[in-house]
Amino acid sequence: MHDTFLEYVLDDLHAKQLDFTQCTFVLPSKRSGTFLKKHIANRLEKNIFSPEVLSIQEFIGNLSDLNQASNIDLLLQLFKVYKESQIEESDDFASFINWGQTLLQDFNEIDGYLIPATNILNYLSAIKEINHWSSSNEKSELVENYLQLWKNLETIYTSFYKSLLEQKRGYQGLIQREAVKAIQNGNCKEICQTPIVFVGFNALNAAESTIIQHYLEQGNSHIYWDIDSYFLNDSIHDAGLFIREYLYNWPYYKHGHNIEAQDNFLHNKDIRITGVPKSISQTKYVGQLLQEIGEKEDIDLTKTALVLADETLLNPMLNAVPSTIPEVNITMGMPLNKTVLYSFFVNLLELHLNVSEQGWFFKRVLEFISNPYTLTLSNKDQGDFAQRMSKDIKEGNLLYINSEKLEKYPKAKKLLSIIFPKETLTPMDWINNCLLLIERLKTIYQEEKNALELEYLYRFYALFNQLGQYLDKVDFMRELKSIKNLFKELANMETLDFIGQPLTGFQIMGMLESRNLDFETVIITCVNEGILPSGKSNNSFIPFDVKRDYGLPTYKEKDAIYVYHFYRLIQRAKNIYITYNTEPDVLEGGEKSRLITQLLTDKNLKNNITHTIATPKISIDPKPLIQIEKDGQFMEDLKAFAQNGFSPTSLTNYIRNPIDFYTRNILKINDLEEVEENIAANTFGTIIHDSLEQLYTPLIDQVLTEEHIKTLKKQVPEVVQHHFTKNLSGVNVSKGKFLLVYNVILKYLNNFLNDEFQQLKRHKIKILALEERYEEFITVPGLGFPIKLKGTLDRVDEFDGTVRIIDYKTGKVEPKNVKITDWETIIMDYDKSKAFQLLCYAYLYSKKHGVSDVKAGIVSFKHLGKGLFPFSEDKDTRIHTDTLATFESYLFRLINEICNPTVPLTEKVD
């Protein structure tokens, strides 16, 4: 038994007395070639020139004289051909890029599988025609355009193919098709007379298969399959699907050659399968696992690999690798669109795509200025503009930022002119602005010697230069939105490659990077349906049955490729750790993979396998209630607060939760200001209060008449408009949701005035005061310092001779909130806070005017029809002297408790 497949190949060649230094090796990937060279070097006594080691792509590329074109070049060329075709209404580039990529993949497959393109494309066009054939002969314009694309598909394909051949460039499938033609016509640059050894292939397309068979039949070439007899001899095991097919169908095997399968899978191994909730927890779990593995004597970290089936987990995984592991080698790229720097540029782009004549929309501005890179740019020399702007937007309720508002940050003038340019941006301007920002960031990170950030910046610098070159070549990207898709596409395809020593240390890799390599210890993460195997994601215009008829791979074959890689990884390994997500959600694949179920139900593995679910240790400790002792500083602040005055709201804050009272009233920590796109409840209330005050102020000390009310009604719209602008600057009341709110407020006020109008028919009402502040010093027995009680009464009037104290509420109020049956509840139960407030107001009023027998009540704008909700105690709605005396005793009790240094503030939980 050999440790690795590549060593087995070299030993077998040696046994066949073939000098491997004289062979040409062809492997699936460059990476496995590097490892093969290492094994060859280990076996040599003397220095020699390395034998030729090629990836299959390089090998086939040498057979035709075409170069592989980059994906974006291909897309731009395809778009050009598409535009020149007979289609009347063609898409713009921004829309084209969404489906052009898929079309390119289909062309690539059709060529790689050597299918006559005219056949399959005309067949597709016919299918689409039938699907859209409708009883009416009238086809809508949309359907017409759609069908035109399918009818023209063959011409598009042919022109595209020709134009690429003229440029001596191609995509993989085209290069393969041309290489096959070259071999068949015998005008191929013959590679070499040395034996060719094909190593470790699995799923070959028709072109690769034809080329490999061509060389095998010449007699001096060899092929090695990395397959275990356990899979090859099982007629339905997906891991052997392709190789079984070659065994039965290739003439080479019918003429007496045989496949030498290995025999490692059932040897001793320890397989541990662990379900972990969510992806990020898997990285944490693997981190712990690596910690344990690193401490074991018998596990060699240089022969250990961590394979990420979900490659987006690279970043969190790197953070989870314990520092005790000396060398980590990352042999997979990180797509640029998974970096934070990418989001910085996308946020900037979104900012410009959402600009209007009013300016830049605040949400996009906040998103951009809270990006870590903007915060890096916004340092002391730039006057910390990001932090200040964020504060200004929230406090000024700015829905739009315009150039006038930007003048508040003179220190950052130059930088802000790049981020918020005055003129409309063209794609080229945007690229140049991004390059200017990269320049600034580069200076900062060079000072900090931050190598990783500089690497990110360099990759984006290259990407923007590449984008700039493309823009020079084409004339159809004049709008910013068309570059958005191109930028996204580029960032998705380009990767940040990590430079490392692939032959040393612990390896982190993707599934495809593991081809032909063997490790003693393997950890595979995210083995869930939809990730491994990836399932029915169908990026193709060719329907399943057409693919099957023409011999193109469907998702079934694509799944079998991953099944092969999975089993090949664990074939020779001794320690295998597999993790999967027990709590998949919509975005993260499905339940545990069929591959796990297959392992668990395999009788021959029963003794080698354990399956557990890792759950985080959760201990629910009863959270102790917060208790704050009243130290000297607290008492000082409290005395200052008492001197300034207790308001009914601060006292009811204490009743609700003493800690609220502490944070809001003593520490003065207010809830963070948010920009109000929708009006907040308190702003809504303020506009109604202020409008009523303005309307009624001229009528103070007058007996109201019906005429008065008629006059007031005419003033409502203008008054409300004024208070809207005062409370929400930068808000447009003439359209959108604010128009609705504006109308609701008008309705509330008109209803209020109508109600007053009806009352005047039967009652005499005289306004005494509006929004009047009352302050009284009270002496609380047992306290050594004076206490001020203060409050603002919304309205005091005289109703048929009785004084009424009225409080307006725009929120929810029920009659039970203002009724008292048990006096204890007044200082214990927050539900009674409305009653408490009314009593406070009555108490303040009687102290100032020496009047009792008043009424106090709430006007609820949500229930105007129900009139005043008066405070009442046992049916009696008047507040007499004895009511106030009872209230005073409870008020003193409450204030005593607040001011007693020995009673700590204790949290109240609902």
Phi, psi and omega in degrees: 000130181264152177295315184229159181295318183296324178292322178301318181300312183296319180296321183292320178297320180297317180296328179277005179061035174262133180279105186292347178286346181257008183263162167253125181259135176239123184234167181295328185216160179298325187298316180293334176297320179300316181293323180297317180300323180297315181295324179295315182299323181296338186262356187264142176274327185237165180284137175220170169288140182295140172298160182288124178238115186238152170276159183302324180296317179296318183300312182288325178301324180291337182285330177247159182261046181249150176257148178287126179269155180285157185303317183292320177302318181297316180299317182294321179294318180296321180296320181298314181296318180299318181295327184277355184283182187280009185284129185288308183254091183266155180290157171279173188298323182301321179281322183301319187298334180293326181248344181299322180301317181293320180297319179300316180297322179294316177301318182301316181291317181303317181289316182298330180263013174054039181269134176302114189297322182302316180304301190292323183288323177291325178297315178301315182299319180295319180299314182298319180300316181294316181300327184261003180293125183233163185299327178276144181280349180283120174258138179291164182300321182299311181297320181301312181297319182298314181292328178300320180300315183292323179294327184270000187302319184292318179295320179300312181302312185295315181296321181298314181300312182298312185298326180288320180299322180298325181273004183053038176231167178189170170266171188307310183298320181294317180298319180295317180299318180294323180295320180296318178300316183300318180295315185292327180276355178070011179256034182270142175297107184299129189299299180188162181274352182288158178298143177254132179245116178267128190235122164074036177272166178221278182267112179252143172276177188300322182295310180301316182298316180298316184293314182297316180298324179304314182286325180296322184285347176286345169101337182252014180253161182227154176226137179239126178256136177267085183221142179268142182301334181300325180268325186292323184272358179264115191293345182240005182285122185300333183295336181255009188308307186287316187292326175299320181298317180294321182301320183276333191251339184281131177306325181308320182276335178289336183265038168096347175284163180222159176267124178269106181276157177270175182218069185241337194300322185269006176290168186306125174209159180242110182253123178241120181252128184229127174271131181231135180290124175071157186292315185296324178296330178297320180294322178297317182296317180295323177303314178297319182299317181295324177302312181294317182298319181299332182274348183278136181292322192275001179251127182265116184294335180286347177249032182241139177228143173248119183253120180265108178292327176256103191288348180288350182274006184303313184298306178299329181294319180298325179290338185268347181293126184293150184290348182286348179274116191292312184237130176237129179248123180258117180244052172210148180277158174252118182303138183297335182282003176257010181261159179289330181296326177299316181296331178298314181287324179293319177300321180295318180295315179299324180301317183281332179286341182250031180267144179226181181296339179281342180130201181268131186293134191302325183297316180293324180295313181298320180299316183289317185282351177262002176292138182307326182287327177293321180294326177295319180292327186273075182256193184304314183299333182266013177066027180044050188297326185296313180296319182291319182296319180301316181294317182296320181297317184288319184284325183270001183049052183273118178277335179226145175253128176236177189297331179295320180291334182285344181290349179289351185238069188298328184298329185259020189307312185295314182296318182292333178289339175280319184284317182242074183290153184286323185268164178291137185275139167267164178307320182294321178300316182299317180298315182296321178296319178297320179294324178295320180292322178300317179306312182295317180295322182301315180302316183296313184287335177291321178296322181278354184054046182264093188296320184294315180297322180295325178296314177303311183301319183297318181297320180286328176300314180296319183296318180291325177295321178298313179302318181298319180295320179297319183297326179297326185281333189246157182244010186254011179245071183267341185255151182297325186292334181285334179281339182302311182293324180293317179298317179298317182297315181297315183293334179285325184273327182282143180236157174268112183268137179268134181267126182208185177259099188298344186262359181234164171074182183278134188255135169246127185212167173271173184300316186286335179290345185274001185303134176069000181257147180235141180228153179285322181239127182232133174243125179240127183252165173058043180275075180239153174303141179090343175246310178219105352287162191280353171075203195278035179288120191244087180273071184201151175270352186268121183296157184308311186291327178293319179301315183296317181298324185265002179076023174274151181289138175256184180299335180297314179293323181295323176296319182297329178298315181290327178298318180299311181301319182298309182292328181292325179297322186263359184302310184257354186289152178263320180244121183234124177243124181238129177240151175218164183269121181279345185237062185293146173243189188305324188269347192248043178074182185256211183292183185301147190294151175302336181295325179290315180301320180298317179295317185292334183263003181279114184301324185289348182254359190313318186276351185258001195235138172231146182231121179226163174248124179268121177243140178296146178291118179240117175242126181266098178275135176300126185285120181296143178294141180293134175231130179242121179284147181270090182278184184302316182298318181299315182296324177299311181298322184293319180297319179297321181294317181296324180295322181283329174125133172276131174256160177306323182295317182295323180290321179286334172301318180295319181296321181293309180197114182308329181292325176300317180300318182296311185287317186280313190269323180272311182277346181057042175268108180269159176298143182302138177289133174245149174290130184267104172276319170258148185286138179277157184302318185290326178294319179303312180298317182299317182298319180293314179303309185296323181294316180297321180297313182297320183295315188272345185307317181297345186260009181298141181068015177245152173277127184291144175236167179295329178299315179308311186297320180300318180296316182301320184300326181290333185275347189307306186305315184294317181297316181296316179305316182299315184285334175298308183297324182294318185273332181229085181291152177076017180250138181260117185273351189275352178206167175076201187292332181292332176297319179296313182298317179303316181292326178296317181295317177303316183297314179303311184292320178296318177299319180299314182292322177299320181296315179300318181303316179295320181298321185296339180293332185241347187228162178253124182236132177232128181280128179258319182201154176228138176043046183267136180272134177242137176223134178221136171275134179235148179257115181263120182306137176090354179252136185270007180223153186288153180236130175258138175246131183222157178191157177248123181267123184301314182203138172237127177223175179244121186244108185049042175090347179260135179286131176241134175253121187244134177244129179272137175228130177263348180274200186273128177223140174236153182306327184295338180292343184242013178254142178239127173244326180237116186298332180305325187294339187297328179249005182249329194245118183297335177304333183264017185296330180293318178298318181300315181297315181299318180295322178301314181297317181296321180297314179297319183296315184290328178296320185281318187255357181062026182250132168242198186059043176259169172249144174227136182205175182245136170259116181261119182293340178282339182229055184298328183299337184273000177072206184281134171266102186276150171295136178216147177234116182047063174074334185278125184264001178265152179256109183266178179301317183291329176298315182293325179295316178299315181300318182302317182297322179288324178298315179299320180300316182295313182293324177301316181295318181296322188265003181277115186298337185273350179262109181292158174284123183241132182299141173253132179250135181298000000 
